[in-house]
Amino acid sequence: MLALCDHIALMYRKTLVTLVREAEGKDRINIFFDFYFDLLEGSPKPRDDQIYDALLSLSTASPDIRDKLGSQYTLLKDVVSQELQVSYPGLPIQACENLGYWFVCLMYGHWKMVASLGFQEGQKFVARDAIDRLLTSYVEKVEDHAQINR
């Protein structure tokens, strides 16, 4: 099961590296968001949600699986946070880290609702819009503070 965790993570990593290799600016972070919500034409997100549900279930009894999944989702949060720092240099690092965390929570929660509870996959548009709204709220907050300081 640990090897399966690593294999799936490697598939995602290879796909994302290929997708963002030639992208620039804010296109890079949008590729991350769109890929994980399965909104990129020609680059579908793997259909592995039930596998992740099973791994999460196993993680309740296996510290090794819990640590593996935790470290992989932490790495995703950190990469998204870093991409946000590059795309939005005015955002404080803590805001980027918060947004990275919220992205992982929304993305993972959405797919668990679809895979485990039968929610409609089309709700991915709602989840993706939520990320944009969160990001916009953080950016506007920074801009408001800058304007007040002037």
C-alpha positions in Angstrom: 0.0 0.0 0.0 2.9 2.3 0.7 4.3 1.6 -2.8 0.8 2.4 -4.2 0.9 5.7 -2.5 4.2 6.5 -4.0 3.2 5.3 -7.4 0.1 7.5 -7.6 2.0 10.5 -6.3 4.6 10.0 -9.0 1.9 9.9 -11.7 0.6 13.3 -10.5 4.1 14.7 -10.2 5.1 13.7 -13.7 1.9 15.1 -15.2 2.1 18.4 -13.4 5.8 18.9 -14.2 4.9 18.4 -17.9 1.9 20.7 -17.7 3.6 23.6 -16.0 6.9 23.3 -17.7 6.1 26.0 -20.3 3.5 28.0 -18.4 4.3 31.4 -17.0 3.0 33.7 -14.4 -0.5 33.0 -13.0 -1.1 30.4 -15.7 1.1 28.0 -13.6 -1.1 28.2 -10.5 -4.3 28.0 -12.6 -2.9 24.8 -14.1 -2.6 23.3 -10.7 -6.1 24.3 -9.7 -7.7 23.2 -13.0 -5.8 19.9 -13.1 -6.8 18.9 -9.6 -10.5 19.8 -10.2 -10.3 17.9 -13.6 -10.9 21.0 -15.7 -8.0 20.7 -18.1 -8.9 19.5 -21.5 -6.5 16.8 -22.8 -5.0 16.3 -19.3 -7.6 14.5 -17.2 -7.0 14.0 -13.5 -6.5 10.2 -12.8 -9.6 8.4 -11.8 -8.2 7.2 -8.5 -10.5 8.7 -6.0 -11.8 5.4 -4.7 -8.2 4.2 -4.3 -7.5 7.3 -2.1 -10.7 6.6 -0.1 -9.3 3.1 0.6 -5.9 4.5 1.5 -7.5 7.0 3.8 -9.5 4.3 5.5 -6.4 2.2 5.9 -4.5 5.2 7.4 -6.7 5.1 10.5 -5.0 1.8 11.5 -1.7 2.2 9.8 0.7 5.0 11.0 2.9 4.3 8.0 0.1 4.9 5.5 -1.1 7.9 7.5 2.4 9.4 7.4 2.9 8.7 3.7 -0.4 10.3 2.8 0.1 13.2 5.2 3.6 13.9 3.7 2.3 13.8 0.1 -0.6 16.2 0.9 1.8 18.4 2.8 4.1 18.5 -0.2 1.2 19.4 -2.5 0.2 22.2 -0.1 3.8 23.5 0.0 4.1 23.4 -3.8 0.8 25.2 -4.3 1.9 27.7 -1.6 5.2 28.3 -3.5 3.4 28.7 -6.8 1.1 31.3 -5.2 4.1 33.2 -3.9 5.5 33.4 -7.4 2.2 34.3 -9.0 1.2 36.8 -6.3 4.4 38.3 -4.9 2.4 40.8 -2.8 0.7 38.1 -0.8 2.4 37.3 2.6 3.9 33.9 2.9 1.4 33.0 5.6 -1.5 33.8 3.2 0.0 31.6 0.5 0.4 28.8 3.0 -3.2 29.2 4.2 -4.4 29.1 0.6 -2.3 26.0 -0.1 -4.0 24.3 2.8 -7.5 25.4 1.7 -6.8 24.2 -1.8 -5.9 20.7 -0.5 -8.9 20.6 1.8 -11.3 21.7 -1.0 -9.9 19.5 -3.6 -9.6 16.4 -1.5 -13.0 17.0 0.1 -14.7 17.5 -3.2 -13.4 14.2 -4.7 -14.2 12.3 -1.5 -17.8 13.5 -1.7 -17.9 12.4 -5.4 -16.2 9.0 -4.9 -17.6 8.0 -1.6 -21.0 9.6 -1.3 -22.1 9.9 -4.9 -22.1 13.6 -5.3 -22.2 14.9 -8.9 -18.7 15.3 -10.4 -20.0 18.6 -11.9 -19.7 20.1 -8.5 -16.0 20.6 -9.3 -17.0 23.9 -10.8 -18.3 25.0 -7.4 -15.1 23.9 -5.7 -12.9 25.5 -8.3 -14.9 28.8 -8.0 -14.4 28.6 -4.2 -10.6 28.6 -4.7 -10.8 31.6 -6.9 -13.0 33.4 -4.4 -10.6 32.6 -1.5 -7.6 33.8 -3.5 -9.4 37.0 -4.5 -10.3 37.7 -0.9 -6.7 37.3 0.2 -5.4 39.5 -2.7 -8.0 42.2 -2.0 -7.2 42.2 1.7 -3.5 42.9 0.8 -4.5 45.6 -1.6 -6.8 47.2 1.0 -3.9 47.2 3.6 -1.6 48.7 1.0 -4.1 51.5 0.2 -4.7 52.3 3.9 -0.9 52.5 4.5 -0.5 55.0 1.6 
